[in-house]
Amino acid sequence: MKRIHLDELHDFSVRTMEACGMNRADARTVADVLVGTDSFGVMTHGTKNLYGYAQKLLAGGLDAKAQPTVERQGPAWAILNGNMAMGMVSASRAMELAIEKAKNVGVAYVGVKNSCHFGAAGYYANLAAKAGMIGVVMSNADPIMAVPGGCGVSIGSNPFSYAAPTSDGKSVFLDIALSNVAALKVVMAREKGEMLPPGCLVDCEGRPTTDPNTFPGQSSLAPMAAHKGYGLAVMVEILSAVITGAGMLSQVKSWNLDMATPNNVGHAFIAIDVGQMTDMAEFEARMDALCRELRSAKRAEGTKQIFMPGEMEWAKRDKALAENAIELNDAMVANMEKLAEQFHLELNWAE
């Protein structure tokens, strides 16, 4: 384990992406997403994946020079072609466009095709919350999840996120995979030599297993809440892939197991301009009331605090920003040092 200052981690991420051929503005966008995600304590979806993204760029599965383009649009919607650009670049542009359109019409949807893994969906939902809007973000993914009653992989774990603004600027937000556990958390458990809780994986015969070493070849993720998570994953597939023209189900390739092949995932971004529908101060007051009532729920024995969705992540972010540093595990440290050696980059660890 090593500690690193947030600004050093951000600068190192920018320089790594530039070494792969990206322009500085896009490299900064990638760094903003990854380091911002780390600061929320979501270590599975931040700079942990910087090494993989770099290798995919070099292998040709992503195009460092590509820019997303608008293929079709109307007053309240648009379809973007990611053109194999980094997923963070396409996703940030898409949510920015959704926010811009929502300012004019109240609610806007922007879909993306020909994209790649974009990190944490919650980052983009929070872009809308920062703009005083409710953000909803979805993406399909390569099939790594079994369907109820099925054996083997059939559909992606298809992340879903929302964020709603509050009076203190700390949104209520949720960012989840629609499997019982995100794939990258299975990978992290394997790296740490830990077993998974029951209900996370099923083997090739559809039987439960807790061994992360069997994933992905000999086991699949189990859907969250059985048929409920499966049904929501299908909804995400429709909104992010069917309607956009992105790859669907088996057409989507793994972003990190097949570096030379485009991922071709699809994303969906929805922005709802609260201020056009109700007085913003009243909305924030009602959000505060919502939070107070939920936090005041009778606590079960041994429970010290009831948390709102996103509250623990905001606390981690406050701590990271106050210390201007986070701790990286040994696998992340090793990957950072491999990148530094590969691209001849200086990497400074905090004392």
C-alpha positions, 0 to 999 in steps of 0.5 A: 500500500502506498499513499499518493497526493490527488493532484499528483495522481491526476497529473500522472493520469494526464501524462499517461493518456498524453503518452498514449496519444491523447490531446491534453483536454481529453487526457484531463477529462479522463483524469477528472473522471478517474481521480474524482471516482477514487476520491469518492472511495470507489477504487474499483472504477477509478485509476485502478483501470488506467493501466488497462485503458493505456494498453487498449489505446496502444493495442488499437481497441480505442482511438486516442485521437477520436472525437464523438460526433452527433449523428442525429438529434432533436430538441430533447434528444441526441445520438452520439457516435463515440467513434472509439474514443475513450469512454470518459470523453464520450460520456462527459460530452453526452451528459454535457449535451443532455444538460444543455438540451434540458435547459431548453426543454426541461428533460433531455436524453442523449444516447451513445454508441461505439463507446467503451467502458466509461468508469463510474456511472455516478460521476456523470450523474453528478455532473447533472446534479452540480448543474441543479438537475437530476441525472440518470446514467446507464450503460450496457456491458459485455455479457458477464451475468447469468439470467435467472434459470440460465447457465453461463453469461447472457447479459452485462451487469449494466450499471445504473446511476442517479443523482439529485441535487441538495441544498448543501451541494452533496447530492443524493446518488446511487451507482450500482451494477445490476448484478449482486456485485460489480465485476471489478469488485470480483477482480479486486477480491481475487487480487486480495485473496478473498472469497466473495459473499454468497450470491455473487457468482454462479458456476457453469451449471448455475450453482452458487459459488464464492470463489473469485478465481473461477470468474470469468471463465468458469462462473458468471455474475448473479443478477441483483435480486434475481428477476428484478435485477435481470429485468432492470438490466434489460431496460438498460440494454434497451435504452443504451444499446437497442435505441442507439445502435450500439452492440447488444448482448453478445455483440459487446466485447470485453474492454479489458480481456480483448485489448485490440477489439473495440468494445462497442458499448452503448450509454444513456444519459438523462438530465431533468431540469428541476428548476423548470418544474418547481421552485429550486429552493422548494425542491431542495427543502423537500429533499432535505425533509426527505433525507431527515425523515429517512435518516431518523428511521428507527435503527436496528440493534447495532446500527449507529447511523442511517445513511442516504444513498451516496452519503458514505461516498461524500464522507470519503471524498471530504476526507480525501480532499482534506488530506489531498491524498488517497491510499492505493493497494499493492496491485494499483501501485504495481500498475502505476509503476509499470506505467511510469516505466513503460512511458518514462514518467516520473511518479511521486508517492506521498510520504 
